Amino acid sequence: MRHVTICLSDPSTALIALLDAHSRIEFSGTDYLDCLSQARRQLERDGRLLCCQGARPNVHPSGQLRQFTNGRQAYVRHSERQGEGPEIVDIFAPAPPGDVVNLDDQRAALISSWNARHPGNQI
């Protein structure tokens, strides 16, 4: 395990930088989720996972939430609390190593969840 620091730019530019003891790598995109996905893909090529809320298999934004938060927040699927809506998390907040997956597994979990809730309208 190596610790990295995630630095965020102003939301209007959607740029993040991963800093560790040896390097600084920047990722820019259409929003923060796009930047995070690029950073995760790069780390996965090196056999590493980024331990943040946005890498959990049950975390994904709706299009509207993504637009309103510039991709910074996402819903935790199946987390509806009594009298409240689903939990919303900051995609860059820390997550335990056992709770995160790679991008392909996260996408597969999202598709599986959708198909289970919409059996007649599968992806």
C-alpha positions in Angstrom: 0.0 0.0 0.0 1.3 3.5 -0.9 -0.3 6.7 0.2 -1.2 9.3 -2.3 -2.6 12.8 -1.9 -5.3 13.9 -4.3 -5.3 17.6 -5.1 -8.3 19.1 -6.7 -8.4 22.1 -9.0 -11.2 24.7 -9.1 -14.4 22.8 -10.2 -14.6 24.9 -13.4 -11.4 23.2 -14.7 -11.9 19.6 -13.5 -8.3 18.7 -12.9 -6.9 16.4 -10.2 -3.3 15.5 -9.3 -2.1 12.4 -7.5 0.9 13.1 -5.4 3.1 10.5 -3.7 6.7 10.6 -2.5 8.0 10.0 -6.0 5.7 11.6 -8.5 2.9 13.9 -9.5 0.4 12.8 -12.2 -2.3 15.2 -13.4 -5.6 14.2 -15.0 -8.1 16.6 -16.6 -11.5 15.9 -17.9 -15.1 17.0 -18.4 -15.7 16.7 -14.6 -14.2 15.2 -11.4 -15.6 11.7 -12.1 -14.0 11.7 -15.5 -10.7 12.7 -13.9 -11.0 10.1 -11.2 -11.8 7.4 -13.8 -8.6 8.3 -15.7 -6.5 8.3 -12.5 -7.9 4.9 -11.5 -7.3 3.4 -15.0 -3.7 4.6 -14.8 -3.2 3.1 -11.3 -4.9 -0.2 -12.4 -2.4 -0.5 -15.2 0.3 -0.6 -12.5 -1.7 -3.1 -10.5 -3.0 -0.6 -7.9 -6.4 0.5 -6.7 -7.3 3.9 -5.4 -9.0 3.6 -2.0 -11.7 6.2 -2.3 -15.5 6.2 -2.2 -15.7 6.6 -6.0 -14.1 3.2 -6.4 -16.7 1.2 -4.4 -18.8 -1.1 -6.5 -22.1 0.3 -5.2 -21.2 4.0 -5.7 -22.4 5.8 -8.9 -23.8 9.2 -9.7 -27.0 9.9 -11.5 -26.7 12.2 -14.5 -28.4 15.0 -12.6 -26.2 14.7 -9.5 -23.1 14.5 -11.7 -24.1 17.7 -13.4 -24.9 19.6 -10.3 -21.7 18.6 -8.4 -19.4 18.6 -11.4 -19.0 14.8 -10.8 -17.8 15.3 -7.2 -20.6 13.4 -5.5 -22.3 10.1 -6.1 -25.1 7.9 -4.7 -24.5 4.8 -2.7 -26.9 2.3 -4.3 -29.3 0.4 -2.0 -28.6 2.7 0.9 -32.0 4.2 1.3 -32.5 5.2 5.0 -35.9 5.3 6.7 -37.5 8.6 5.7 -34.5 9.7 3.6 -33.2 9.2 0.1 -30.0 7.3 -0.8 -26.7 8.2 0.8 -24.5 10.7 -1.1 -20.7 10.5 -0.8 -17.8 12.6 -2.0 -16.1 10.4 -4.5 -12.6 11.4 -3.2 -13.3 10.6 0.4 -11.3 7.6 1.7 -12.6 4.1 1.6 -11.2 0.9 3.2 -9.1 -1.2 0.8 -11.5 -4.1 1.0 -14.4 -1.9 -0.2 -12.9 -0.9 -3.6 -12.8 -2.6 -6.9 -11.3 -1.8 -10.3 -13.3 0.1 -13.0 -14.4 -3.0 -14.9 -15.7 -4.7 -11.8 -17.5 -1.5 -10.7 -19.2 -1.3 -14.1 -20.2 -4.9 -13.9 -21.7 -4.4 -10.5 -23.7 -1.4 -11.8 -25.0 -3.4 -14.7 -25.9 -6.3 -12.5 -27.7 -4.1 -10.1 -29.7 -2.4 -12.9 -30.6 -5.7 -14.4 -31.8 -7.1 -11.1 -34.1 -4.1 -10.5 -35.3 -3.9 -14.2 -35.6 -7.5 -15.4 -37.6 -6.6 -18.5 -35.3 -3.8 -19.5 -31.8 -5.2 -19.1 -28.5 -3.6 -20.2 
